[in-house]
Structure formats: C-alpha cells, structure tokens
Amino acid sequence: MAVLAIFALSGIFAAWLAPYDPYRADLEGSLAGPSPQHWLGTDELGRDILSRIIYGARVSMVIGSISVAIGVALGVPVGLFAGYFGGRFDLLSQRVIDVLLGFPSIILAIVLVTVLGVGLVNVMIAVGIVSVPTYARLVRGQVLSLKTQEFVEAARALGAGTPRIVFRHIFPNTLAVLIVQTTLQVASAILSAAALGFLGLGVQQPTAEWGAMLSTARQYIQLAPHTLIFPGLAIMLTVFGFNLLGDGLRDALDPRMKI
C-alpha cells in the first residue's frame, strides 16, 4: 500500500510535485544523464524524465482503474446470472467466454485497439473487455458453489425471492474473492496498457505514459539507457505493489489462510 500510495499521490498532485513541465522541450539538454538539475535525466527532446514519470503515474492509474471497472461491470453480472440460473444463458455466455479465453490477452487487446482505434479511451475499453472473461468465470464458479450451501436453501425455504437470494445472500459472499482479483487485475491492466503503448497502439505522444516512453527510449538504449530504465522501473514497482497488495488482501480476507 505504501508503494502504491507514492504513485497514486504523485499522479494526483503531479502539477505540484513535478519539478518541470513534462512537455517542455530543451533540445540543447537532450539525453542528459541524471544530475542535480534533472534527477532522472532527460529524454530525446530534453524533457525531464522524472516529471514525465510523475505525470505518467496519473495516466497509468486511470487506465488501470477504469479498465478494471469496465471488466467488473460486464463480467460480474454475466458470471452471477450464468452460475445461478444455468440453462441456455449459461451455455451461450460460457461459449463466448471460451472464445475470448482462446486468445492471449495481449493479442486480444491489440485486435480490439486496432478495431476501435488508438487513444486513451479505446485502450481502457480494450483492456477492460479483455478482463471480462476472468471475472465472469471467477464469479460463476463462486456462485455454483454458494447456491448449494445451507444458508441459501434456508433463505429459499423462508420464502426469499430470487433477487434477494442473488443480491443479498450470494453476491456479498463473492466479494472477498472479487476484491483480491480486482487488485491483481489492475496490475495486469497497467501492464497491458504499457505494452500497447510500447507497440504504438496505446496512448500517443506527447502524452506522458510509461509504455510510450519505453517505446521511444528503445532507440537510445545504448546511448542513454536511463531513458529506458526509469520508466521500466516505474511500471515494475507499480505492478509489484498491486501484486503484493493482492496477496495481502487474500491472506486477510480468506479464512482458510488463517488456519
């Protein structure tokens, strides 16, 4: 949480924390190494890398959060109703999920961005759709297990209707698993968005985004390796932080981990 708090607060207060304008070019100081004036050096246009990483934290956090929100909004209802009602809806929805799972996530994201077009909004939509099968399959499995439990049978025997059983008794019992998966999925979304930016299909220049910074810096890996190292470290630490948070939440929310 401390690692993520640093990046989250950096993104929120980027305008006050960034020492320089992340878009101001200074060609005379291009590809300069770390120094007291520029702690992480400058890029090929002389822009301060630290400032661009700070502003890039805002973009990456927004992409991760909104992408996961899209995945949850689409995947959870599908898994919830498919698992509880079964029948044709379950059969049809799971075949669609199987088709989506048949593609590697990055390949599916590339196809979706190619269809929708490059840009921040389309990247979030594409990465969100890629995460839908994960949530649908996870929630469906939880519902299949929960709907046969005694407390659900008791609620049904007491006359509770289907909406009450689904949303009052079954869905709350899936939240622990969903919270952990959401935390891990944000890390995956940030990594996918960075990969798309690296391939030139994500957020476009001059917007400060870590994947796009890596894509540009690869041309200078021998001349100025710092332009590649620091954005890469930012991605690694953020993903590492979300993974650690997910592991911690799993230990805290799963009663079996306490036995």
KEKE-3310 file (N, C-alpha, C; in steps of 0.2 Angstrom, whole numbers, plus 5000, padded with zeros to 4 digits):
npx = (5004:5010:5019:5010:5003:5013:5014:5001:4998:5008:5003:4990:4994:5002:5005:5010:5021:5029:5045:5047:5040:5032:5031:5039:5051:5069:5081:5094:5098:5096:5094:5102:5111:5107:5107:5110:5101:5092:5085:5083:5087:5086:5075:5075:5071:5074:5066:5061:5063:5059:5048:5040:5037:5031:5019:5015:5011:4998:4991:4993:4987:4974:4970:4972:4962:4949:4949:4948:4936:4927:4928:4923:4910:4904:4908:4905:4890:4887:4893:4887:4873:4874:4879:4869:4857:4859:4856:4851:4857:4868:4875:4877:4884:4895:4901:4905:4914:4923:4928:4934:4944:4952:4961:4977:4979:4985:4986:4972:4969:4976:4970:4957:4960:4965:4953:4945:4953:4967:4971:4968:4955:4950:4960:4957:4944:4947:4956:4948:4938:4946:4948:4935:4931:4939:4933:4920:4921:4926:4917:4906:4910:4911:4897:4891:4896:4891:4877:4872:4874:4869:4864:4858:4848:4841:4836:4829:4819:4812:4805:4811:4814:4820:4829:4832:4839:4850:4856:4857:4862:4870:4879:4886:4895:4904:4912:4925:4934:4932:4938:4951:4955:4952:4962:4973:4970:4971:4984:4988:4981:4987:5000:4996:4991:5003:5011:5003:5006:5019:5020:5015:5001:4994:4992:4996:5010:5012:5009:5012:5016:5020:5022:5023:5034:5044:5044:5048:5061:5068:5076:5087:5094:5107:5115:5109:5104:5097:5085:5077:5077:5072:5057:5054:5056:5047:5035:5037:5038:5025:5017:5022:5018:5004:5003:5008:4999:4987:4991:4992:4978:4972:4977:4971:4957:4953:4947:4953:4967:4970:4970)
npy = (4994:5006:5008:5009:5020:5030:5032:5034:5046:5054:5055:5061:5074:5079:5091:5099:5092:5089:5093:5100:5106:5093:5093:5102:5105:5104:5105:5107:5101:5087:5070:5070:5063:5058:5071:5084:5094:5088:5074:5061:5062:5067:5066:5062:5074:5083:5084:5083:5068:5063:5071:5067:5054:5056:5062:5052:5042:5046:5044:5030:5025:5029:5022:5009:5008:5012:5003:4990:4993:4993:4979:4973:4978:4972:4958:4953:4953:4944:4932:4930:4928:4918:4907:4906:4904:4895:4885:4890:4903:4902:4892:4898:4910:4906:4899:4910:4916:4906:4907:4920:4918:4910:4917:4924:4937:4949:4949:4949:4961:4969:4967:4972:4986:4989:4988:4998:5009:5019:5027:5035:5032:5021:5012:5009:5004:4992:4985:4983:4975:4964:4959:4954:4940:4934:4939:4934:4920:4918:4923:4915:4902:4904:4906:4894:4886:4892:4893:4881:4880:4878:4890:4897:4888:4889:4902:4902:4893:4900:4909:4919:4929:4927:4938:4943:4932:4931:4944:4948:4937:4928:4936:4945:4936:4933:4944:4945:4937:4943:4956:4953:4948:4959:4969:4962:4962:4975:4978:4969:4976:4988:4984:4979:4990:4997:4989:4990:5004:5003:4996:5006:5007:5012:5025:5040:5050:5067:5064:5060:5044:5028:5017:5022:5030:5021:5015:5025:5027:5015:5017:5023:5015:5011:5023:5032:5024:5027:5033:5022:5014:5020:5023:5010:5004:5011:5005:4992:4993:4998:4988:4977:4982:4982:4968:4963:4969:4962:4949:4951:4955:4944:4935:4941:4941:4928:4916:4903:4905:4908:4897)
npz = (5000:5003:4993:4982:4986:4985:4971:4968:4974:4968:4955:4958:4963:4953:4947:4956:4962:4951:4945:4933:4918:4910:4896:4891:4879:4878:4868:4868:4880:4878:4881:4892:4906:4923:4935:4947:4942:4934:4941:4936:4923:4906:4891:4873:4868:4877:4888:4905:4914:4926:4929:4919:4922:4934:4930:4921:4930:4934:4922:4920:4932:4930:4919:4923:4934:4927:4917:4924:4931:4920:4916:4928:4928:4917:4917:4930:4932:4921:4925:4938:4935:4925:4933:4943:4937:4926:4912:4895:4894:4902:4895:4882:4886:4892:4881:4873:4882:4882:4869:4870:4879:4872:4865:4868:4880:4877:4863:4860:4865:4857:4845:4848:4850:4837:4830:4837:4837:4840:4856:4872:4878:4870:4873:4886:4885:4878:4886:4897:4891:4889:4902:4905:4903:4914:4926:4924:4923:4936:4945:4942:4945:4959:4962:4958:4968:4980:4979:4982:4996:5013:5019:5009:5004:5016:5016:5004:5008:5018:5010:5003:4988:4971:4967:4980:4986:4977:4977:4990:4998:4990:4981:4990:4996:4987:4987:4993:4986:4974:4977:4979:4967:4959:4963:4959:4945:4941:4941:4930:4920:4920:4915:4903:4896:4896:4887:4875:4873:4871:4859:4851:4850:4860:4872:4864:4859:4863:4876:4892:4896:4903:4895:4882:4883:4885:4873:4864:4870:4867:4856:4860:4869:4870:4870:4879:4892:4903:4899:4897:4908:4919:4917:4915:4928:4935:4930:4934:4948:4951:4947:4955:4967:4967:4966:4978:4986:4983:4987:5000:5004:5000:5010:5021:5019:5016:5025:5026:5025:5037:5045)
capx = (5000:5015:5022:5005:5002:5018:5012:4994:4998:5011:4998:4985:4997:5008:5006:5014:5027:5034:5050:5047:5034:5034:5030:5043:5057:5075:5085:5101:5100:5093:5098:5107:5110:5105:5111:5106:5096:5087:5087:5082:5090:5081:5074:5077:5069:5076:5061:5063:5060:5056:5042:5035:5035:5025:5013:5013:5008:4991:4988:4993:4982:4967:4969:4970:4956:4943:4948:4945:4929:4923:4928:4919:4903:4902:4909:4902:4883:4887:4895:4882:4867:4875:4880:4863:4851:4861:4852:4854:4861:4875:4878:4879:4889:4902:4905:4908:4919:4929:4931:4938:4950:4956:4966:4981:4976:4988:4983:4965:4969:4979:4964:4952:4963:4965:4946:4942:4957:4972:4969:4967:4948:4950:4964:4954:4939:4950:4959:4943:4935:4950:4947:4928:4931:4942:4928:4914:4922:4928:4910:4902:4912:4909:4890:4889:4897:4887:4870:4870:4875:4863:4861:4854:4842:4837:4833:4823:4813:4809:4801:4815:4814:4827:4833:4835:4844:4856:4860:4858:4865:4876:4884:4891:4899:4909:4916:4931:4937:4932:4942:4958:4956:4952:4968:4978:4969:4973:4991:4988:4978:4993:5005:4994:4991:5010:5013:5000:5009:5026:5019:5012:4994:4991:4992:5001:5015:5017:5006:5017:5013:5026:5023:5025:5041:5048:5044:5053:5068:5072:5081:5093:5096:5115:5117:5106:5100:5092:5078:5073:5077:5067:5050:5053:5056:5040:5030:5039:5036:5018:5014:5024:5014:4997:5003:5009:4993:4983:4992:4990:4971:4970:4978:4967:4950:4952:4948:4957:4974:4972:4970)
capy = (5000:5012:5009:5012:5027:5035:5033:5037:5053:5058:5056:5066:5080:5079:5098:5102:5088:5088:5099:5104:5105:5087:5093:5107:5103:5108:5101:5108:5096:5081:5063:5071:5058:5060:5076:5088:5098:5083:5069:5055:5064:5070:5061:5064:5081:5087:5084:5080:5061:5062:5075:5063:5048:5058:5063:5046:5039:5048:5041:5023:5023:5030:5017:5003:5008:5012:4996:4985:4994:4990:4972:4971:4980:4967:4951:4950:4951:4938:4926:4929:4925:4911:4902:4904:4901:4890:4884:4892:4908:4899:4889:4903:4915:4902:4898:4916:4917:4901:4910:4926:4915:4906:4922:4928:4943:4955:4948:4951:4969:4973:4967:4977:4993:4990:4989:5004:5015:5021:5033:5033:5029:5015:5007:5007:4999:4986:4981:4981:4969:4958:4956:4952:4933:4932:4940:4930:4913:4918:4924:4909:4897:4905:4906:4887:4883:4895:4892:4874:4880:4878:4897:4899:4884:4891:4908:4900:4890:4906:4912:4924:4928:4926:4944:4944:4927:4933:4950:4948:4931:4925:4941:4948:4931:4933:4950:4944:4934:4949:4961:4951:4948:4966:4971:4959:4964:4982:4977:4967:4981:4993:4981:4978:4997:4999:4985:4993:5010:5002:4995:5012:5007:5015:5032:5043:5055:5068:5062:5056:5037:5024:5012:5026:5032:5015:5014:5030:5026:5009:5019:5026:5011:5011:5030:5034:5019:5029:5034:5016:5011:5023:5021:5002:5003:5014:5000:4986:4994:4998:4981:4974:4985:4979:4961:4962:4971:4957:4944:4953:4955:4937:4932:4945:4940:4921:4912:4897:4906:4909:4891)
capz = (5000:5004:4986:4978:4989:4982:4964:4967:4976:4963:4950:4960:4964:4949:4945:4962:4963:4945:4945:4927:4914:4907:4889:4888:4876:4878:4863:4870:4885:4876:4883:4898:4912:4930:4938:4952:4939:4932:4945:4932:4917:4901:4886:4867:4867:4883:4893:4912:4914:4932:4928:4914:4926:4939:4926:4919:4935:4934:4916:4921:4937:4927:4914:4927:4937:4923:4914:4929:4932:4914:4917:4933:4926:4912:4919:4936:4931:4917:4930:4943:4932:4922:4938:4947:4933:4922:4906:4889:4896:4905:4889:4877:4889:4893:4875:4871:4886:4880:4863:4872:4883:4867:4863:4873:4882:4874:4856:4860:4866:4851:4840:4849:4849:4830:4828:4839:4835:4846:4860:4879:4879:4867:4877:4893:4883:4875:4892:4901:4888:4890:4908:4907:4904:4920:4931:4923:4925:4943:4949:4940:4949:4966:4963:4958:4975:4985:4978:4985:5003:5018:5021:5003:5005:5021:5013:4999:5012:5021:5005:4999:4981:4968:4968:4987:4986:4972:4978:4997:5001:4986:4979:4995:4998:4982:4987:4996:4980:4969:4979:4978:4959:4956:4964:4954:4938:4940:4939:4924:4916:4919:4911:4896:4893:4894:4882:4870:4872:4869:4852:4847:4849:4866:4872:4859:4861:4868:4882:4897:4898:4904:4889:4876:4885:4884:4865:4861:4873:4865:4851:4863:4874:4871:4870:4885:4895:4908:4897:4896:4914:4924:4916:4916:4935:4937:4928:4938:4955:4952:4946:4961:4973:4966:4967:4985:4990:4981:4991:5007:5004:5000:5017:5026:5018:5016:5032:5026:5026:5044:5049)
cpx = (5004:5017:5017:5003:5006:5016:5006:4994:5003:5007:4993:4988:5003:5010:5010:5020:5032:5038:5050:5041:5036:5034:5035:5050:5063:5080:5092:5103:5097:5097:5103:5106:5108:5110:5107:5101:5090:5089:5087:5085:5084:5080:5077:5076:5071:5071:5063:5059:5057:5049:5037:5033:5030:5019:5010:5009:5000:4988:4987:4987:4975:4965:4968:4964:4949:4943:4945:4938:4924:4923:4923:4911:4900:4903:4906:4894:4883:4888:4890:4876:4868:4876:4874:4858:4853:4857:4855:4858:4868:4878:4881:4884:4895:4905:4908:4914:4925:4932:4936:4945:4954:4962:4970:4979:4979:4986:4976:4965:4971:4973:4959:4954:4963:4958:4944:4946:4961:4969:4968:4960:4948:4954:4961:4948:4942:4953:4954:4939:4939:4949:4940:4928:4934:4936:4922:4915:4923:4921:4906:4904:4910:4901:4888:4891:4893:4880:4867:4871:4869:4860:4857:4848:4838:4833:4827:4817:4809:4805:4805:4815:4821:4831:4836:4841:4851:4860:4861:4862:4871:4881:4889:4896:4905:4914:4923:4936:4938:4937:4949:4959:4956:4959:4973:4977:4971:4980:4992:4986:4984:4998:5003:4994:4998:5013:5010:5004:5016:5025:5016:5005:4990:4990:4997:5005:5011:5015:5011:5014:5019:5027:5026:5032:5046:5049:5049:5060:5072:5077:5087:5095:5103:5117:5115:5101:5095:5085:5074:5072:5072:5060:5049:5052:5049:5035:5031:5036:5029:5015:5016:5020:5007:4997:5004:5002:4988:4984:4991:4982:4969:4971:4973:4960:4948:4953:4953:4964:4975:4972:4977)
cpy = (5006:5013:5012:5019:5032:5037:5036:5045:5057:5059:5062:5073:5082:5087:5102:5099:5088:5094:5103:5102:5098:5087:5099:5104:5107:5104:5101:5103:5089:5075:5065:5066:5062:5065:5080:5092:5093:5076:5062:5056:5066:5065:5064:5071:5085:5088:5080:5073:5060:5066:5071:5057:5050:5059:5057:5041:5040:5044:5033:5021:5024:5024:5010:5003:5008:5005:4991:4987:4992:4982:4969:4972:4975:4960:4949:4949:4945:4932:4925:4926:4919:4906:4901:4901:4896:4890:4887:4898:4906:4896:4894:4908:4912:4900:4904:4918:4912:4904:4916:4923:4911:4911:4924:4935:4949:4955:4951:4959:4972:4973:4972:4984:4994:4992:4996:5010:5016:5027:5030:5030:5022:5010:5005:5002:4992:4982:4979:4975:4963:4955:4953:4944:4931:4933:4935:4923:4913:4918:4918:4903:4898:4904:4898:4884:4886:4894:4885:4874:4880:4885:4899:4895:4886:4898:4907:4897:4895:4910:4918:4923:4928:4932:4945:4938:4929:4939:4951:4943:4929:4930:4943:4942:4930:4939:4949:4941:4940:4954:4960:4951:4955:4969:4969:4961:4971:4982:4974:4972:4986:4990:4980:4985:4999:4995:4988:5000:5009:5000:5000:5012:5010:5022:5035:5049:5062:5067:5058:5050:5033:5020:5016:5029:5027:5014:5019:5029:5020:5011:5021:5021:5010:5018:5033:5029:5021:5031:5028:5013:5014:5022:5014:5001:5006:5008:4994:4987:4995:4992:4977:4976:4982:4971:4959:4964:4965:4951:4945:4953:4948:4934:4935:4943:4933:4918:4906:4898:4908:4903:4888)
cpz = (5000:4997:4982:4980:4986:4975:4963:4969:4972:4957:4952:4960:4960:4947:4950:4963:4957:4945:4939:4923:4910:4899:4886:4886:4877:4874:4865:4876:4884:4878:4888:4903:4918:4932:4943:4949:4937:4935:4941:4925:4912:4895:4879:4865:4873:4888:4900:4913:4921:4932:4924:4918:4931:4935:4923:4924:4935:4928:4918:4927:4934:4923:4918:4930:4933:4919:4918:4930:4926:4915:4922:4931:4921:4914:4925:4935:4926:4921:4935:4940:4929:4927:4942:4943:4928:4915:4900:4890:4898:4899:4884:4880:4890:4886:4872:4876:4884:4874:4865:4875:4878:4865:4869:4874:4878:4866:4856:4861:4860:4845:4841:4848:4841:4827:4830:4838:4841:4850:4867:4880:4876:4870:4883:4891:4882:4881:4896:4898:4889:4897:4910:4908:4911:4926:4930:4925:4933:4947:4948:4944:4957:4967:4963:4965:4980:4985:4981:4993:5007:5019:5015:5003:5010:5019:5008:5003:5016:5017:5002:4992:4978:4968:4975:4988:4983:4975:4986:5000:4997:4984:4984:4997:4993:4982:4989:4990:4975:4971:4978:4970:4956:4957:4960:4947:4936:4938:4932:4918:4914:4914:4904:4892:4891:4888:4875:4868:4869:4861:4848:4846:4855:4866:4868:4862:4859:4875:4886:4899:4898:4898:4883:4877:4883:4876:4862:4864:4870:4859:4854:4869:4876:4873:4877:4888:4900:4906:4897:4904:4919:4923:4917:4924:4938:4936:4933:4945:4956:4952:4952:4967:4973:4968:4974:4989:4989:4986:4998:5008:5004:5007:5022:5025:5017:5022:5032:5027:5033:5049:5049)
residu = (MET:ALA:VAL:LEU:ALA:ILE:PHE:ALA:LEU:SER:GLY:ILE:PHE:ALA:ALA:TRP:LEU:ALA:PRO:TYR:ASP:PRO:TYR:ARG:ALA:ASP:LEU:GLU:GLY:SER:LEU:ALA:GLY:PRO:SER:PRO:GLN:HIS:TRP:LEU:GLY:THR:ASP:GLU:LEU:GLY:ARG:ASP:ILE:LEU:SER:ARG:ILE:ILE:TYR:GLY:ALA:ARG:VAL:SER:MET:VAL:ILE:GLY:SER:ILE:SER:VAL:ALA:ILE:GLY:VAL:ALA:LEU:GLY:VAL:PRO:VAL:GLY:LEU:PHE:ALA:GLY:TYR:PHE:GLY:GLY:ARG:PHE:ASP:LEU:LEU:SER:GLN:ARG:VAL:ILE:ASP:VAL:LEU:LEU:GLY:PHE:PRO:SER:ILE:ILE:LEU:ALA:ILE:VAL:LEU:VAL:THR:VAL:LEU:GLY:VAL:GLY:LEU:VAL:ASN:VAL:MET:ILE:ALA:VAL:GLY:ILE:VAL:SER:VAL:PRO:THR:TYR:ALA:ARG:LEU:VAL:ARG:GLY:GLN:VAL:LEU:SER:LEU:LYS:THR:GLN:GLU:PHE:VAL:GLU:ALA:ALA:ARG:ALA:LEU:GLY:ALA:GLY:THR:PRO:ARG:ILE:VAL:PHE:ARG:HIS:ILE:PHE:PRO:ASN:THR:LEU:ALA:VAL:LEU:ILE:VAL:GLN:THR:THR:LEU:GLN:VAL:ALA:SER:ALA:ILE:LEU:SER:ALA:ALA:ALA:LEU:GLY:PHE:LEU:GLY:LEU:GLY:VAL:GLN:GLN:PRO:THR:ALA:GLU:TRP:GLY:ALA:MET:LEU:SER:THR:ALA:ARG:GLN:TYR:ILE:GLN:LEU:ALA:PRO:HIS:THR:LEU:ILE:PHE:PRO:GLY:LEU:ALA:ILE:MET:LEU:THR:VAL:PHE:GLY:PHE:ASN:LEU:LEU:GLY:ASP:GLY:LEU:ARG:ASP:ALA:LEU:ASP:PRO:ARG:MET:LYS:ILE)
# end
